[in-house]
Amino acid sequence: MLQKTKEEEPKKQLPMSMENHKMTVMPLPKGRNSSIQAFIPACDSTGNDGDNNNITKNLPFSKHLHFDVCKCNTTWLKPTTSPFPTQRGCNAVDPFANPHDRNYDQWIIQHPSALENFKEIVASSKGKSIVMFLDYDGTLSPIVDNPDRAFMDDEMRDAVREVASCFPTAIVTGRSRDKVYKFVKLEELYYAGSHGMDIQGPKKGPKFAKIKEKAVVLFQPASKFLPLIREVYKLLVERTKSTPGAKVENNKFCLSVHFRCVDPQKWSSLAEQVNAIIKEYPNLRLTRGRKVLEIRPIIRWDKGKALEFLLESLGFADLHSVFPIYIGDDQSDEDAFKVLQHRRQGAGILVSKSPKETGASYSLREPAEVMKFLHGLVESNKVTVN
Ligand SMILES: O=P(O)(O)OC[C@H]1O[C@H](O[C@H]2O[C@H](CO)[C@@H](O)[C@H](O)[C@H]2O)[C@H](O)[C@@H](O)[C@@H]1O
C-alpha cells in the first residue's frame, strides 16, 4: 500500500526563485516485508562489507553518461596524465582479472578517478567559480563503529580550511549541524545538517566578493517537525534497547538507527521494530545509509535541495559561471549528484572502493584521496590566481 502523505511545504524566507521549487511526496516502500527488505543490506558475493547496498554488477555503460566535463570514450586506454599517483594506475580493463576486479574496472570507466582526471576537472571549471560541497562521514572522516567517535584528523581539517580560503565551501551531512560542527571546527564554512534541513552560513564572514555577507543566516525547512522527531527519538530508544549494539542518534531534524554493531541475525527484527514505529507516523519516512536507518520528515528536502538552495543564496544561480563540486559517499548524496546531473553542471564525486550505482561522474576511493583532491584544487587555484 502506498502511504498517503500530506505534501509539506517548508516555510520560507527563501530567495524568490526557491518558491518555484515544488515539493513532491516520496512514496514509501510497498508492503510490510518488502519495505523491511529494502532497508536490510546484504553482503554481496564479491565480499563487499554490506554498506554498499547498491552494488551493481555489469553496469550498462550508457547509464550515467551525463557528464558536465568532457569524457572521451577512449581516454581510459591512455596512461594517466594526472599529477597524482593512484593505486590502480590506468583504467584499462584486464580481461584476466577476477570477476570482482573486472566489475570494478568496468565501473571505473564510467566513474573515473577524480585524481587521475584532475586536469580535466580543473579545465572544465576554468573561468567559473568553484563552490565546494563536502559530505562528512565516509568522505572527510573514515567510517568507524562508534558514530560519536568519527573524528576528522587535523590534516584533513587543514585541507578543508585551505579549500574554504579559495572557494565557498559547505559541509552537507545527515548529522545534526551542531554535532558536525564539533567534529569539523571551522567557522568559515556553510553547514547543512540533518540532510540539508538545517542550513547555517559561516560564523566568520566569507571573503568572496560575489557573496552577500551572511547571505544565509539560518534556514530550517523542517522546524515544525521538531516535537515529532523528539517524540519518535524517545520511542526508538525505548523499543530498540533490547537489541544489543543498536544505537539511536538524534540528528535534530532527523534520526539515525545504527546497526553496524548489531548481530546480522538481528538486523531484520530491528528493521521491523523501526518500521512499525514509522508506520504510526505518516509524516515521517525511512531512508537507508551505510548500516544505518534514517528517519526523516516527509517533506521533500534533501541534500540536492540544500545544494540548490545554497547556490541560489550565494548568488550563484547562473549555471554558466559556477562549477559546483560535490563529494560524498552515501545514498543520501545521490540526491545532490542527481541535481548536478540534471543541471549538467559541475562534478559529482562518489567516495567508494567498490562499484555502486551512482549519479556521480567521478570517484575517489577513500577520505585520503579526498584530501589529495582538495590539496590539488588549492594548488591549481594558486596557479590560476598568480
Ligand atoms: O551525510 P553523512 O555525513 O554521510 O551522514 C550519514 C550518517 O553518517 C553517520 O553514520 C555513518 O558513519 C558512522 C561513523 O563512521 C558509522 O558508524 C555509521 O555506520 C555510518 O552510517 C551518522 O552517525 C549518521 O547519523 C548519519 O545519518
The ligand as a Tripos MOL2 file, in Angstrom:
@<TRIPOS>MOLECULE
LIG
   27    28     1     0     0
SMALL
NO_CHARGES

@<TRIPOS>ATOM
      1 O1         25.6220   12.5180    5.4460 O.co2     1 LIG1
      2 P1         26.6940   11.9010    6.2510 P.3       1 LIG1
      3 O2         27.6220   12.8980    6.8610 O.co2     1 LIG1
      4 O3         27.4410   10.8330    5.4940 O.co2     1 LIG1
      5 O4         25.8920   11.1820    7.4370 O.3       1 LIG1
      6 C1         25.2310    9.9390    7.2450 C.3       1 LIG1
      7 C2         25.2520    9.1830    8.5350 C.3       1 LIG1
      8 O5         26.6120    9.2840    8.9870 O.3       1 LIG1
      9 C3         26.9060    8.7500   10.2620 C.3       1 LIG1
     10 O6         26.8270    7.3450   10.2220 O.3       1 LIG1
     11 C4         27.8160    6.7500    9.4040 C.3       1 LIG1
     12 O7         29.1120    6.9740    9.9750 O.3       1 LIG1
     13 C5         29.3120    6.3810   11.2860 C.3       1 LIG1
     14 C6         30.6850    6.7910   11.7840 C.3       1 LIG1
     15 O8         31.6820    6.4080   10.9000 O.3       1 LIG1
     16 C7         29.1360    4.8570   11.1790 C.3       1 LIG1
     17 O9         29.2840    4.2600   12.4510 O.3       1 LIG1
     18 C8         27.7460    4.5410   10.6040 C.3       1 LIG1
     19 O10        27.6140    3.1430   10.4030 O.3       1 LIG1
     20 C9         27.5410    5.2610    9.2680 C.3       1 LIG1
     21 O11        26.2160    5.0750    8.7890 O.3       1 LIG1
     22 C10        25.9930    9.3480   11.2950 C.3       1 LIG1
     23 O12        26.2840    8.7870   12.5590 O.3       1 LIG1
     24 C11        24.5360    9.1700   10.9190 C.3       1 LIG1
     25 O13        23.7090    9.7920   11.8560 O.3       1 LIG1
     26 C12        24.3200    9.8100    9.5590 C.3       1 LIG1
     27 O14        22.9670    9.5700    9.1630 O.3       1 LIG1
@<TRIPOS>BOND
     1     1     2 2
     2     2     3 1
     3     2     4 1
     4     2     5 1
     5     5     6 1
     6     6     7 1
     7     7     8 1
     8     7    26 1
     9     8     9 1
    10     9    10 1
    11     9    22 1
    12    10    11 1
    13    11    12 1
    14    11    20 1
    15    12    13 1
    16    13    14 1
    17    13    16 1
    18    14    15 1
    19    16    17 1
    20    16    18 1
    21    18    19 1
    22    18    20 1
    23    20    21 1
    24    22    23 1
    25    22    24 1
    26    24    25 1
    27    24    26 1
    28    26    27 1
@<TRIPOS>SUBSTRUCTURE
     1 LIG1         1 GROUP 0 **** ****
